[in-house]
Amino acid sequence: MIKNFTGYSYNDLTILPAQISTISSRSKCNPFMKDNFLPIFTAPMASVVNEDNLLEFTKNGIVPILPRNIDIERRKHQMTENQTWVALSLKEFELYFIDKAEERTGDFMAEYFICIDIANGHMSSLYTKCAVAKQLANKLGYKLTIMTGNIANPDTYKWICNFNRMQNASTIDYIRVGIGGGSGCITTSNTSIHYPQATLIDECFKVKNDLLTIKDHLGENFYDPEYLPKIVADGGIRNYDHVIKALALGADYVMIGSLFAQCIESAGIKYIGMHSNSPMKFNYDAYIADSLYIDNNGNWMGQTRQLENENYIGELTVKFFGMASADGQKSIYGEKTKTAEGITKWLQVKYKLSGWVENMTSYLRSAMSYTNCKTLKDFIGKPTLIVNSISEIQVVNK
C-alpha cells in the first residue's frame, strides 16, 4: 500500500514573519529554558562528547549526553554523582534499573537522566521495560527520567502517549524523532525506513495538540500534559536555521551531532591538515594549556590572549562517525559486531563551541522577534511555515 502524500525536509520550508511584531529588539526575546539552557541536546556520540568536555557543553548552555563508548562504571559515576544524562543500551538499562534497581537506593543521587540509545524505537518490548523500570523507581523512592526512540511514524508518537496514559504515568519523558536523517546514518539508504523530518515533527506536534483538546465526561482533560512526551528532533540538522525550523514546527528540543563534532572542543580525534592521513595529531590539551596563564596573584586566567593556535581551527579535520557505523561499534564493543548502519567521515573543524552558541542564540532571538514571540513557549510550534518551490529552495538554501 502506498500512502500518497508529500513530506517535507527542513530545506523545503521557511518561516512566515508575523504581520506586525511588537518586539522592538531581538534582545527582548528569551531563547532559553527555565534552567538557562538552550533547547538543545548533544547526540550521544563518541566523536562529540566525553567526560573531558562535558563541562564545556554545560557552561555554554547545551545539554550533553555521555555516549555508550564510555566505560559503564564511568557512566554510572556521572549519572549518580553529577546527574549527567547518560546513554545506555537497552540491555544495560534493564540490568541497572530493573534487575538491580534496588541498588539505586544506595546511590548518592535520587534522580537519573537516561537516554536508551537504540536504533528502533518501534519495539513494544522497549516500552514495557520502561514501564517496569518507572514502577520500580516509584516504589523505591527515586526519580527516573527516560528518553528513548528513535521513531519515524506520527502514529507511534500517539501510541506512546496512549501507553503513558494507560500506565497513568509519564513512562516516556522524551522521544527522539527521526530515522535516517543524521549525517552519520545510512539506515534509510540501506533499509528505506524514513519519514521526512520536518513533516514528522509537525505531525507529532499536531498529535500532541489534538490529544490535549480531548475532554472526559466531567469536562476535564483526558490526557495529562505530563503524559505527552517531549519531542526531540534528532537528525538532519545542518545549519542554525534547521534548529530554528525544528522548534517552529513543534520540537521541544533539538539533538545535534555533526555540528558539534566540528567544534574544536569536540571529543573527536583531530589532525592538522585537510586530509585524514595527516601524520600530525592535534593535541587539544596543549592547546588549552597554552591558552591559560597565571596572573601576578597566582590565579588561573581564561583565554584572554589572541593565540596562534586559534589559526588551527580552520586547518583541523575531525573523525566523525555514527554510533551504528563500524567505527562506532568498535568504540563500544572493541570490534564490529553487526552490519553497519552508519558511516565515518572527516569534517573540517570550523569554530569554538562558544562562538557557535553565540551565533545560535542570536539567530534564534532574531527569528523569535520576527514572529513576535518573546519566549520559547510562545515560539515552539506556533509560527506558520511556507513550502517553497524548487527554484525558491535554491535561492534561500545558500
Residue, then its C-alpha position, 0 to 999 in steps of 0.5 A: m500500500i502506498k500512502n500518497f502524500t508529500g513530506y517535507s525536509y527542513n530545506d523545503l520550508t521557511i518561516l512566515p514573519a508575523q504581520i506586525s511584531t511588537i518586539s522592538s529588539r531581538s534582545k527582548c526575546n528569551p531563547f532559553m529554558k527555565d534552567n538557562f539552557l538552550p533547547i538543545f541536546t548533544a547526540p550521544m556520540a563518541s566523536v562529540v562528547n566525553e567526560d573531558n568536555l562535558l563541562e564545556f557543553t554545560k557552561n555554554g548552555i547545551v545539554p550533553i549526553l555521555p555516549r555508550n563508548i564510555d566505560i559503564e562504571r564511568r557512566k554510572h559515576q556521572m549519572t549518580e554523582n553529577q546527574t549527567w544524562v547518560a546513554l545506555s543500551l537497552k540491555e544495560f538499562e534493564l540490568y541497572f534499573i530493573d534487575k538491580a534497581e534496588e541498588r539505586t537506593g544506595d546511590f548518592m543521587a535520587e534522580y537519573f537522566i537516561c537516554i536508551d540509545i537504540a536504533n528502533g524505537h518501534m519495539s513494544s518490548l522497549y516500552t514495557k521495560c520502561a514501564v517496569a523500570k518507572q514502577l520500580a523507581n516509584k516504589l523505591g523512592y527515586k526519580l527516573t527520567i527516560m528518553t528513548g526512540n528513535i521513531a519515524n511514524p506520527d502514529t507511534y508518537k500517539w501510541i506512546c502517549n496512549f501507553n503513558r496514559m494507560q500506565n497513568a504515568s509519564t513512562i516516556d519523558y522524551i522521544r527522539v524523532g527521526i530515522g535516517g536523517g543524521s549525517g552519520c546514518i545510512t539506515t534509510s539508504n540501506t533499509s528505506i525506513h524514513y519519514p521526512q523530518a520536518t513533516l514528522i515533527d509537525e505531525c507529532f506536534k499536531v498529535k500532541n495538540d489534538l490529544l490535549t483538546i480531548k475532554d472526559h465526561l466531567g469536562e476535564n482533560f483526558y490526557d495529562p500534559e505530563y503524559l505527552p512526551k517531549i519531542v526531540a528532533d534528532g537528525g538532519i540538522r545542518n545549519y542554525d536555521h534547521v534548529i530554528k525550523a525544528l522548534a517552529l514546527g513543534a520540537d521541544y528540543v533539538m539533538i545535534g551531532s555533526l555540528f558539534a563534532q566540528c567544534i574544536e572542543s569536540a571529543g573527536i580525534k583531530y589532525i592538522g591538515m585537510h586530509s585524514n592521513s595527516p601524520m600530525k595529531f592535534n593535541y587539544d590539551a596543549y592547546i588549552a594549556d597554552s591558552l591559560y596563564i597565571d596572573n601576578n596573584g597566582n590565579w588561573m586566567g581564561q583565554t584572554r590572549q589572541l593565540e596562534n593556535e586559534n589559526y588551527i581551527g580552520e586547518l583541523t579535520v575531525k573523525f566523525f562517525g555514527m554510533a551504528s557505523a563500524d567505527g562506532q561499534k568498535s568504540i563500544y564493543g572493541e570490534k564490529t559486531k553487526t552490519a553497519e548502519g552508519i558511516t565515518k567521515w572527516l569534517q573540517v573543524k570550523y569554530k569554538l563551541s562558544g562562538w557557535v552558541e553565540n551565533m545560535t542564540s542570536y539567530l534564534r532571538s532574531a527569528m523569535s522577534y520576527t514572529n513576535c514571540k518573546t519566549l520559547k513557549d510562545f515560539i515552539g510550534k506556533p509560527t506558520l511555515i511556507v513550502n517553497s518551490i524548487s527554484e525558491i529552495q535554491v535561492v534561500n538554501k545558500 
